[in-house]
């Protein structure tokens, strides 16, 4: 025999709670009588979704001992089962969240002290662990996990039955545990389903107090080196007993979760994963839609939050003007993120973790569905996909025999607006979410005593219903209805103008007859019988009352980049014929009057007079000047997460190419100043800094699109005040070097180590493959790899320098140790040592007329560039500044006044000369047939302060033109106003708002410190 359970309500809740303990063998002794119950339940006549796509009607779910035993339409109910009739109800698998930190100690972010603490170079963590505190893969969530009723209850109310929990701290975070959210009468060992379900990573060093890394590129380099060290440690177990590296290597067989701060870091994480043959599951931040094609190309699955931004309070015109266009558009488009990724075929899982107010999860989930996510996609993202991603589909994510009995009981379809989650069963234990016996909303026929029957409508929300009664054909009154369990009370006033005529009705609801009935009292104290029979349920009434379907969601267009001056698509490569211009070739041909230039397939096809080309777009250059694109040899634009990794004296392992920011508006501004290419340099905080990146200003592309393919590698060195930390404050006196003598020793030591390292590898590589397998391989060191490249002329030095004594020092060190300095940049005392630089073979990249901004530039003179040029050096004028880079043509023109350079030689300082320094003069820097179509059409003489760039082409694509710029400004203003009006309407409709806050708009320079752009030159 089996036992029936009453309908859901207070009574049934007490009964189920008393019977919910299931039979389970335990290693724990019990003090007292052992109460073993079978935990056997049958849920009948329900609509059951066994998974996101399989729906059964009038079905039965049978669970035993916290597991699903059977599910289907012909399930035999065994004797002793507790039966619950769920006719009209729905059952769904419990949700799974892959991004929780449930049950783990709280991690408090480090507070930034008013004064920076002294540097900490070494780890303070004792034991045989990694050298860096941010790398702690030995951290084990299962070991630290403790049940937490408050946290579990918050997740259960949202529909979650299991979570992947991990400490969100550090770069290599350790393992995550899959746990259920059962708490009543449980111990930790009973709810852990998988103790090591995944390994976690991020680019954020978290609570580590160690200085390194202090930049995003440092974090990437640290993680890259850790992969190499873990491999080396595994191959050479006797070299070093490192528990962190051992754990790191062991965890590579687990699913790999990588938390990122934005879409670009998602691409960076995936690129790093590709380098080490690892496919990360990426926990994003909700802006992935802005790079949908690049996101899809990663092949990664994404864990998405539903943390949609509130509308801005834009009542104040000044406040509204401070909001970046991308923030306005993100408010509008963020709810569509999940739908757009799902439509593109990107596997997604949904998480509630990032929501400060967890109550917003279900409303935001419905909003995501409103914005295009299908109900099937949403259910899959909450159940099957997260389970599959961590290889736990045999435990959670569906309702199949043998799986954990995690499921939801709902009053309606899961994502219906009027659905009420009634119960959340976790591991076969019931957690009651609502005590509503049913959804009573709908249209009724109300009969009170002998009075004429009238229409009664119960609307609003199930937990707070609203009552309307038609007391006359055109007269409706409001009343109050209260439902507690199965008992109901109704009060209304049939005569609105007379408040002393209230009718009071009390009774109960009978589901079989779909009606309320009971006893009441009229205003004159007459006792009556009453009934209210439901004619339509709420959904039918809403459909009938709806005059038209809701308006479709209107979203603005996508922009590339997703920022001001973004376009709907990258400019197309064109065939362009520029006619009758004054052409500055920066070649031996010099300046050519009335000349045509033909651009075909991204190359300069022809240079001559009276050219013609079929299907070419013709641009009249009469009265205008065409020059090669300007090349900025020393720039810090388009870098994110810090320009300096100044925590150590030698950081040649870090790479600017890892942290390109293609959405930096300075790219567009430089295009407007005629710049088409640049070398992005590490800062000058250490003697040997990071690796540079040569880019073209392909505005709208992804980070990798900016890179110049096949270009030589470069690296930043530095001399002077910055590297010995002269101006870094009293706390920064620990890092070597602290003197100019020490700077020299850093170079000697570094290259001596590099030579020894190279010999070690050379000796190993000479061994036969058989002997290599038996021998202990040298440890690969990314820092020394870069220095060996310098020794072998595969990477080239750009050295920050000012005073002649240090310039001489580095030349002597380079000659002694067998490497070359490719370029001295800044080089404001270059005029003193030009002959020695020429003998060494170094070029010079300098400022036109900067001086006096610190002690070591007091001997700078504006004639410096011309003197070095006359001495036979290859000289360039650079910016080192995001504002100056927009007028490098004018900076070059100053050498005509200070030094008497010809106009053609002056222009070469920002075209062919920097191209030569960067070893790309075979591709760019001059107007010559076969070179890249990087050209600028100027309105006037290009060295005039009155000239402006009218058109800038990169690879034959017109990335800037002055007319389109005007149109874009107008379109941006229209777009801003459109969204502002939408926000005003949202606020009027009761939506929450946030106050606009102006964002910092600083820029990096050589000596910028920290992860944010700063104005601290």
VOLO-322820 format. One line per 2 residues: their letters; for each residue x, y, z of C-alpha. Coordinates in steps of 0.5 Angstrom, whole numbers, plus 500, padded with zeros to 3 digits. Layout:
BEGIN
A) X Y Z; ...
***
This chain:
BEGIN
XX) 500 500 500; 502 507 499
XX) 500 514 503; 497 519 499
XX) 499 527 501; 494 532 501
XX) 495 538 496; 500 543 497
XX) 499 547 503; 501 548 510
XX) 499 541 512; 502 538 507
XX) 509 542 508; 509 539 515
XX) 508 532 513; 513 532 508
XX) 518 535 513; 517 530 518
XX) 518 524 513; 524 527 509
XX) 530 524 512; 532 518 507
XX) 536 512 508; 543 513 507
XX) 549 509 510; 554 513 514
XX) 560 513 517; 558 517 523
XX) 556 514 530; 549 516 532
XX) 547 518 539; 540 515 541
XX) 535 512 537; 537 511 529
XX) 531 513 525; 532 510 518
XX) 526 512 513; 526 510 506
XX) 525 517 503; 521 514 498
XX) 516 519 494; 512 519 488
XX) 509 525 485; 503 523 480
XX) 499 527 475; 505 532 474
XX) 507 535 467; 515 533 468
XX) 521 536 464; 526 530 465
XX) 531 535 461; 531 541 458
XX) 527 538 451; 523 532 454
XX) 516 534 456; 512 528 459
XX) 504 530 461; 500 526 466
XX) 507 523 469; 510 520 475
XX) 516 522 478; 519 516 483
XX) 525 518 488; 528 514 493
XX) 534 515 498; 535 522 495
XX) 536 519 488; 531 519 482
XX) 528 512 481; 524 512 476
XX) 520 517 471; 515 516 466
XX) 507 515 464; 507 508 467
XX) 511 508 473; 509 503 478
XX) 508 506 485; 511 501 490
XX) 508 500 497; 510 504 502
XX) 511 510 498; 509 517 500
XX) 504 520 494; 503 527 492
XX) 498 528 487; 501 534 483
XX) 495 535 477; 496 541 474
XX) 503 542 477; 510 542 473
XX) 516 539 475; 523 541 472
XX) 530 539 474; 534 543 479
XX) 538 549 477; 546 548 477
XX) 550 554 478; 558 554 476
XX) 560 560 479; 559 560 486
XX) 563 561 493; 558 558 497
XX) 560 555 504; 567 558 503
XX) 570 563 507; 569 570 505
XX) 575 573 501; 575 581 503
XX) 579 585 498; 585 588 500
XX) 584 596 502; 589 600 498
XX) 593 604 503; 593 611 503
XX) 601 610 503; 603 605 499
XX) 607 599 503; 614 597 502
XX) 615 592 496; 614 585 498
XX) 618 581 493; 618 574 496
XX) 612 570 498; 610 570 505
XX) 606 563 505; 611 558 508
XX) 612 551 505; 614 547 499
XX) 609 552 495; 610 556 489
XX) 614 563 489; 608 567 488
XX) 602 568 493; 597 569 487
XX) 599 562 484; 595 557 489
XX) 592 551 485; 593 547 492
XX) 587 550 495; 582 545 495
XX) 574 548 496; 572 541 499
XX) 577 542 504; 574 549 506
XX) 567 548 505; 562 549 510
XX) 554 548 510; 551 555 510
XX) 544 555 511; 543 563 509
XX) 547 562 503; 544 555 501
XX) 537 558 502; 538 564 498
XX) 540 560 492; 534 555 493
XX) 529 560 493; 532 562 486
XX) 531 554 483; 538 552 484
XX) 539 545 487; 547 544 486
XX) 553 549 485; 560 549 483
XX) 563 552 489; 570 555 489
XX) 574 561 492; 574 567 487
XX) 581 569 489; 588 569 485
XX) 591 567 479; 591 559 479
XX) 585 558 484; 585 551 486
XX) 580 546 485; 572 547 486
XX) 567 542 489; 560 540 486
XX) 555 541 492; 548 540 493
XX) 544 546 497; 541 541 502
XX) 542 543 509; 537 540 514
XX) 540 535 518; 546 534 513
XX) 554 534 514; 558 537 509
XX) 560 530 507; 553 528 505
XX) 552 534 500; 559 534 496
XX) 557 530 490; 564 531 487
XX) 570 534 491; 574 536 485
XX) 570 538 479; 574 543 476
XX) 580 548 476; 579 555 477
XX) 583 561 474; 583 569 473
XX) 588 574 471; 586 578 478
XX) 592 576 483; 586 577 489
XX) 589 578 496; 596 576 494
XX) 600 582 498; 606 580 493
XX) 608 586 488; 609 581 482
XX) 604 582 478; 602 589 478
XX) 599 589 471; 595 585 467
XX) 601 583 462; 604 581 468
XX) 598 576 470; 598 573 463
XX) 606 572 464; 606 569 470
XX) 600 564 468; 604 562 462
XX) 611 561 466; 607 557 471
XX) 604 552 465; 611 551 463
XX) 614 550 470; 609 545 472
XX) 611 541 465; 618 542 467
XX) 617 540 474; 613 533 472
XX) 619 531 467; 624 533 473
XX) 621 531 479; 628 531 483
XX) 629 538 481; 624 541 486
XX) 619 539 490; 613 544 489
XX) 606 542 491; 603 548 487
XX) 606 546 481; 604 538 482
XX) 597 540 484; 597 545 478
XX) 599 539 473; 594 534 476
XX) 589 539 475; 590 540 468
XX) 585 533 467; 579 537 470
XX) 575 542 467; 578 549 467
XX) 574 555 469; 577 562 467
XX) 574 568 470; 574 574 466
XX) 573 582 467; 570 583 460
XX) 570 581 453; 577 582 451
XX) 580 578 457; 575 573 455
XX) 579 573 448; 586 573 452
XX) 584 567 456; 582 563 450
XX) 589 565 447; 593 563 453
XX) 589 557 453; 590 555 446
XX) 598 556 447; 597 550 452
XX) 592 546 448; 587 548 454
XX) 580 550 452; 577 554 458
XX) 570 555 460; 570 562 461
XX) 566 566 466; 564 572 463
XX) 561 579 465; 555 580 460
XX) 558 584 455; 560 578 450
XX) 555 580 445; 559 586 443
XX) 564 581 440; 560 576 438
XX) 564 573 432; 570 573 436
XX) 567 570 442; 564 564 438
XX) 571 563 434; 574 561 441
XX) 570 555 441; 569 556 449
XX) 563 555 453; 561 561 457
XX) 558 562 464; 554 568 464
XX) 551 573 469; 544 576 469
XX) 547 582 472; 544 588 468
XX) 545 595 469; 540 600 472
XX) 538 606 467; 542 612 469
XX) 538 618 472; 539 623 466
XX) 534 628 468; 540 633 469
XX) 543 634 462; 550 635 465
XX) 550 629 468; 547 625 462
XX) 553 628 458; 558 625 462
XX) 555 618 460; 560 614 455
XX) 556 612 449; 558 605 450
XX) 555 605 457; 548 608 455
XX) 548 602 449; 550 597 454
XX) 544 598 459; 539 597 453
XX) 543 591 450; 545 587 456
XX) 539 583 457; 540 581 450
XX) 547 578 451; 545 571 453
XX) 540 570 447; 545 573 442
XX) 550 568 444; 545 562 444
XX) 543 564 437; 550 564 435
XX) 551 557 437; 555 559 443
XX) 554 554 449; 552 558 455
XX) 550 557 462; 547 562 467
XX) 549 564 474; 546 568 479
XX) 553 569 483; 554 576 481
XX) 548 579 483; 548 583 489
XX) 541 582 490; 539 575 488
XX) 532 577 488; 533 580 481
XX) 535 573 478; 528 570 476
XX) 526 577 474; 532 578 470
XX) 532 571 467; 525 573 464
XX) 527 579 461; 533 575 458
XX) 527 571 455; 523 577 453
XX) 530 579 449; 530 573 445
XX) 532 567 449; 528 561 448
XX) 525 558 454; 528 551 452
XX) 535 555 451; 534 558 458
XX) 532 551 461; 538 548 458
XX) 543 554 460; 541 552 468
XX) 541 545 468; 544 540 462
XX) 549 545 460; 553 547 467
XX) 552 539 468; 555 537 462
XX) 561 542 462; 564 539 469
XX) 562 532 467; 557 531 472
XX) 551 530 467; 551 523 471
XX) 549 527 478; 545 533 476
XX) 542 537 470; 536 532 469
XX) 531 527 472; 533 521 470
XX) 534 514 474; 540 514 478
XX) 541 522 478; 541 526 485
XX) 533 528 486; 534 535 485
XX) 527 538 482; 523 544 482
XX) 515 544 483; 512 549 480
XX) 505 552 479; 505 553 472
XX) 510 553 466; 517 555 469
XX) 518 562 466; 511 564 466
XX) 510 571 469; 505 568 474
XX) 509 562 475; 510 560 483
XX) 516 556 485; 512 552 490
XX) 518 547 492; 525 546 491
XX) 527 538 493; 534 538 494
XX) 537 531 495; 530 528 496
XX) 529 533 501; 523 538 500
XX) 524 546 501; 518 549 501
XX) 518 556 497; 511 558 497
XX) 505 556 501; 500 558 496
XX) 496 552 495; 494 554 488
XX) 494 560 483; 487 563 484
XX) 487 569 479; 482 569 474
XX) 475 571 472; 469 568 476
XX) 462 569 477; 460 571 484
XX) 453 570 487; 452 573 494
XX) 445 570 497; 439 572 492
XX) 443 578 489; 444 578 481
XX) 450 574 479; 456 579 477
XX) 463 578 474; 469 578 479
XX) 476 578 477; 482 576 481
XX) 489 579 478; 495 582 480
XX) 501 577 483; 499 570 486
XX) 502 572 493; 498 579 493
XX) 492 578 489; 488 584 487
XX) 480 584 486; 475 587 482
XX) 468 586 482; 463 589 477
XX) 457 591 481; 453 594 475
XX) 454 594 467; 459 600 467
XX) 461 600 474; 467 596 477
XX) 469 597 485; 475 594 488
XX) 476 590 494; 480 586 498
XX) 482 578 497; 486 574 502
XX) 488 567 501; 491 563 507
XX) 492 556 505; 485 554 503
XX) 481 559 506; 479 565 503
XX) 476 572 505; 473 577 501
XX) 471 584 503; 468 589 498
XX) 463 595 498; 458 595 492
XX) 456 602 493; 462 606 492
XX) 460 613 494; 457 610 501
XX) 463 607 505; 458 604 510
XX) 456 598 505; 461 593 506
XX) 460 586 504; 464 581 508
XX) 465 574 505; 469 568 508
XX) 470 561 505; 474 556 502
XX) 476 554 495; 474 547 492
XX) 479 545 486; 474 540 483
XX) 469 545 482; 474 551 481
XX) 470 555 486; 470 559 492
XX) 464 558 497; 462 559 504
XX) 458 564 508; 458 572 508
XX) 454 578 511; 451 583 508
XX) 451 591 511; 445 590 514
XX) 447 584 518; 444 579 513
XX) 447 572 513; 448 569 506
XX) 451 563 502; 456 565 497
XX) 460 562 491; 465 564 486
XX) 466 559 480; 472 561 476
XX) 470 561 468; 477 563 466
XX) 484 562 469; 489 568 469
XX) 493 567 463; 486 566 459
XX) 483 573 461; 490 576 460
XX) 490 573 453; 483 576 452
XX) 484 582 455; 490 584 451
XX) 488 588 445; 495 587 442
XX) 501 583 442; 507 587 446
XX) 511 591 442; 518 588 440
XX) 524 589 443; 528 595 439
XX) 535 595 440; 540 599 437
XX) 545 597 432; 552 594 434
XX) 558 598 433; 565 596 432
XX) 569 597 437; 563 598 442
XX) 564 605 443; 564 612 440
XX) 566 613 433; 565 605 432
XX) 562 603 426; 557 597 424
XX) 562 594 420; 570 595 419
XX) 571 599 412; 572 595 406
XX) 578 594 402; 577 598 396
XX) 581 600 389; 582 607 390
XX) 585 612 385; 587 619 388
XX) 588 624 382; 592 630 381
XX) 595 631 389; 602 633 391
XX) 605 626 393; 610 626 398
XX) 614 620 397; 619 620 403
XX) 623 616 397; 629 618 393
XX) 623 621 388; 622 626 393
XX) 615 631 392; 611 630 386
XX) 607 635 384; 600 633 380
XX) 601 626 381; 596 620 382
XX) 596 614 386; 593 608 385
XX) 591 603 391; 589 596 390
XX) 588 590 394; 591 594 400
XX) 597 595 396; 600 602 393
XX) 599 599 386; 602 605 381
XX) 605 612 382; 604 616 376
XX) 601 621 372; 594 621 368
XX) 593 614 371; 586 610 370
XX) 583 604 373; 577 600 372
XX) 572 600 378; 576 605 382
XX) 573 610 387; 576 616 384
XX) 578 622 389; 580 629 387
XX) 587 631 390; 587 637 387
XX) 590 642 391; 591 637 397
XX) 597 633 399; 598 625 400
XX) 603 623 404; 605 616 407
XX) 602 614 414; 605 617 420
XX) 609 612 424; 609 613 432
XX) 616 609 434; 614 610 441
XX) 607 610 444; 603 607 449
XX) 596 608 447; 591 602 446
XX) 594 598 452; 590 596 458
XX) 591 594 465; 598 597 466
XX) 604 600 462; 609 598 467
XX) 611 591 470; 616 595 475
XX) 616 590 480; 622 587 478
XX) 628 590 475; 628 585 469
XX) 621 583 466; 622 581 459
XX) 617 576 460; 611 580 459
XX) 608 582 453; 605 588 450
XX) 602 584 445; 598 580 451
XX) 594 587 453; 592 591 446
XX) 586 595 447; 582 596 440
XX) 577 600 443; 582 605 446
XX) 579 612 442; 586 614 442
XX) 586 610 436; 581 613 432
XX) 584 620 434; 591 618 432
XX) 588 616 425; 585 623 425
XX) 592 626 426; 594 621 420
XX) 598 616 424; 597 609 421
XX) 602 605 425; 606 605 432
XX) 610 601 436; 607 600 443
XX) 612 600 448; 612 598 456
XX) 614 603 460; 620 605 463
XX) 620 603 471; 625 598 470
XX) 632 597 466; 629 591 462
XX) 622 592 461; 617 588 457
XX) 616 586 450; 613 591 445
XX) 608 590 440; 608 593 433
XX) 601 595 431; 597 598 425
XX) 591 603 427; 585 598 424
XX) 580 601 428; 574 597 430
XX) 578 590 429; 580 585 435
XX) 586 585 439; 590 580 434
XX) 587 585 428; 592 590 430
XX) 598 587 430; 603 587 424
XX) 604 580 422; 611 578 421
XX) 614 584 424; 620 583 428
XX) 620 583 436; 622 589 440
XX) 623 590 447; 623 596 452
XX) 630 598 456; 630 604 460
XX) 636 608 464; 636 614 468
XX) 631 616 474; 625 612 473
XX) 629 605 473; 633 607 480
XX) 626 609 483; 629 616 484
XX) 622 619 485; 618 613 487
XX) 618 615 495; 622 613 501
XX) 618 606 501; 621 604 494
XX) 628 603 496; 628 595 497
XX) 628 594 489; 635 593 486
XX) 638 597 483; 638 604 487
XX) 643 607 483; 646 608 476
XX) 652 603 477; 647 598 479
XX) 643 599 473; 649 597 469
XX) 650 591 473; 643 589 472
XX) 644 589 464; 651 585 466
XX) 648 580 470; 642 579 466
XX) 646 577 459; 651 573 463
XX) 645 569 465; 642 569 458
XX) 649 566 455; 649 561 460
XX) 642 559 459; 643 559 452
XX) 649 554 453; 645 549 457
XX) 640 549 452; 645 548 446
XX) 648 542 450; 641 539 451
XX) 639 540 444; 645 536 441
XX) 643 530 445; 640 524 441
XX) 632 524 442; 634 517 446
XX) 639 521 451; 634 527 452
XX) 629 522 454; 633 520 460
XX) 637 527 461; 633 532 465
XX) 631 538 461; 633 545 462
XX) 627 549 465; 625 554 460
XX) 625 561 463; 621 566 459
XX) 625 572 462; 631 569 459
XX) 628 567 452; 627 574 450
XX) 634 576 452; 637 570 448
XX) 633 573 442; 636 579 443
XX) 643 576 443; 641 572 436
XX) 639 579 433; 631 576 433
XX) 629 581 438; 631 589 438
XX) 632 594 443; 628 600 444
XX) 632 604 450; 629 610 454
XX) 635 614 455; 637 621 457
XX) 644 623 459; 650 621 455
XX) 654 618 461; 648 612 461
XX) 648 612 454; 655 611 453
XX) 655 606 459; 649 601 455
XX) 653 602 449; 659 599 452
XX) 656 594 456; 652 592 449
XX) 659 591 445; 662 587 451
XX) 656 582 452; 655 582 444
XX) 648 585 443; 646 591 439
XX) 641 597 442; 637 598 436
XX) 634 605 438; 635 610 443
XX) 629 613 445; 628 620 448
XX) 635 621 447; 635 628 449
XX) 643 628 450; 644 624 443
XX) 647 631 440; 653 629 445
XX) 654 622 443; 651 622 436
XX) 658 619 433; 658 614 438
XX) 651 612 437; 653 611 429
XX) 659 607 431; 655 602 435
XX) 649 602 429; 644 605 434
XX) 638 610 431; 635 615 435
XX) 628 617 436; 627 623 440
XX) 622 629 442; 622 635 438
XX) 622 640 444; 621 637 450
XX) 625 639 456; 625 641 463
XX) 620 637 466; 625 633 470
XX) 633 633 472; 636 629 467
XX) 633 633 461; 636 640 463
XX) 641 639 458; 636 638 452
XX) 636 642 446; 631 643 441
XX) 636 642 436; 638 635 438
XX) 634 632 432; 637 636 427
XX) 644 635 430; 643 627 430
XX) 641 627 423; 647 631 421
XX) 651 626 424; 648 621 420
XX) 644 617 425; 637 615 423
XX) 632 620 427; 625 620 428
XX) 620 624 432; 616 620 437
XX) 610 622 441; 610 618 448
XX) 604 621 449; 596 620 446
XX) 595 628 445; 602 629 442
XX) 601 623 437; 595 627 434
XX) 600 632 431; 607 629 430
XX) 607 632 423; 607 639 427
XX) 612 636 431; 617 634 425
XX) 616 641 422; 619 644 428
XX) 626 641 426; 626 646 420
XX) 626 652 425; 631 648 430
XX) 636 645 425; 634 647 418
XX) 632 641 416; 629 641 409
XX) 621 639 409; 622 633 406
XX) 627 631 411; 623 633 416
XX) 617 629 414; 621 623 414
XX) 622 623 421; 615 621 422
XX) 615 616 416; 620 612 413
XX) 625 613 418; 621 610 424
XX) 619 605 419; 627 603 418
XX) 628 603 426; 622 598 426
XX) 625 594 420; 618 595 417
XX) 621 600 411; 620 594 406
XX) 612 595 407; 611 602 409
XX) 613 609 411; 614 611 404
XX) 609 612 397; 612 606 393
XX) 609 601 388; 608 595 392
XX) 608 597 399; 602 597 404
XX) 597 602 402; 598 606 408
XX) 597 614 406; 594 620 408
XX) 591 626 404; 592 632 407
XX) 588 639 406; 594 643 406
XX) 602 642 406; 603 637 411
XX) 608 640 415; 603 646 416
XX) 599 648 423; 593 649 418
XX) 593 642 415; 588 637 417
XX) 588 630 415; 582 629 410
XX) 583 621 409; 587 616 412
XX) 588 609 409; 591 603 412
XX) 591 597 408; 587 601 403
XX) 581 601 408; 579 608 409
XX) 579 608 417; 578 616 417
XX) 575 621 413; 573 628 415
XX) 566 628 412; 564 621 415
XX) 567 624 422; 562 629 422
XX) 556 624 420; 558 620 426
XX) 558 625 431; 551 627 429
XX) 549 619 429; 552 619 436
XX) 548 624 438; 542 622 436
XX) 543 615 439; 545 618 445
XX) 538 622 445; 534 616 443
XX) 537 612 449; 536 618 454
XX) 529 618 452; 528 611 453
XX) 531 611 460; 527 617 462
XX) 521 613 460; 524 607 464
XX) 524 611 470; 517 614 469
XX) 515 607 469; 518 605 476
XX) 525 602 474; 531 603 478
XX) 536 608 476; 543 610 478
XX) 547 616 478; 552 618 472
XX) 559 618 475; 564 621 470
XX) 570 616 468; 577 617 468
XX) 580 619 462; 588 619 463
XX) 593 616 459; 599 612 459
XX) 606 615 459; 613 611 460
XX) 613 612 468; 605 611 469
XX) 604 606 475; 598 602 476
XX) 593 598 472; 589 604 471
XX) 591 610 466; 594 616 470
XX) 596 623 468; 603 622 472
X) 608 624 467
***
